[in-house]
Amino acid sequence: MASEDSNIFKALESQSEAAEPMSTRERWMAWIDLWIIAPARIMWIDRRTRIGSIIVALYLLTGSVGVWLTEEPELNEASPLRGPFPGGIIPGGQESWLVVQDTTLLGLTVPWPTLNYVFGTNNTGQDIFELLVHATPPMLEMALVGGIATTLIGVVVGTFAGYKGGRIERLLMTATDIQMAVPGLPLLIVLAVAIEPQEPWVVGLLLSVDAWAGLSRSLHSQVLALRSESYVEASRVLGLGEVSILRDDILPNIMPFIMINFMGNTIRVIAASVGLYFLGVLPYTTANWGVMTQNAYSNGAMLSAGTWHWLFLPIFAISLLGYGIIMISQGMDRVFNPRVRARQSSTSEGGEAVAAME
């Protein structure tokens, strides 16, 4: 099976050029239609990716706009172990979770609703809602950096080894096998204690050290099969360079697998970081879901019905983010399927030529 992505775009150009040459603007519009508009439409039509995208977008808004709108949590800002949604809705009542106060907006005095300890407080009187919001940006940063680093190393090593073969393949696969044989958790604990990373992106890089080998081994076997395909041989006969062949013929065929693994790697980084923070291996910080869980557990939140929210809410935040990422990953095969993308691009301007490939 030839590389359908390149064939679809070439068909778009050839059919357009049969009538009249495509201008630069038309070529860019066709590219945007095929690679941005059509995938976005596919993600919205597919129920799984739509749900996952909404959940992840909610976390992104929380980590950007929510942090700006929410004050940083402080010690003893309210009574300790206050339950969630306290006091009912009492406009202006300080014991209510929804406080309506007068505020000045554009020169006018208007009533303005404010969330007031909506998720309760912990044992030191910190607002759990504020803790959850301010823990979101570093967690997203860890997950993104760790997922990108793990995927990038695995793709480069596995693809290059599978395509080049020979001595380079043996060296890279030997290094991969050695990495796979090293126990991951002890390695991460030793590195975390030795480095003591403070920045979230450093934690993300640290957690990618032991995770790339599995992806590299899987991609190596896939590229071994792809490099003997007829369209790859034809590209070699035409004198195309290795970079062009890898970019145009190899990567489009393995991109769905890469994206699914990228999503899985982000979930793995989230789980690993929460686990290491829970164990106290990584440096202590209050605004972290793992530290919140550890504090709740060590102070007996599981033993008292009145403090369940302190332990449950950070676990729920972790689980919901993981669920959203999994839903997106399940729809990646459709997003990167060139025929599905061609059908969706045919509904927008300039897409009819792409659909003619079928």
PyMOL commands that set and color helices and strands:
alter all, ss='L'
color gray80, all
select helices_A, chain A and resi 4-19+24-45+47-69+128-164+166-181+184-195+200-207+212-226+230-237+242-279+289-298+301-303+305-330+332-335+338-345+352-355
alter helices_A, ss='H'
color red, helices_A
select strands_A, chain A and resi 98-105+108-115
alter strands_A, ss='S'
color yellow, strands_A
deselect
rebuild
show_as cartoon
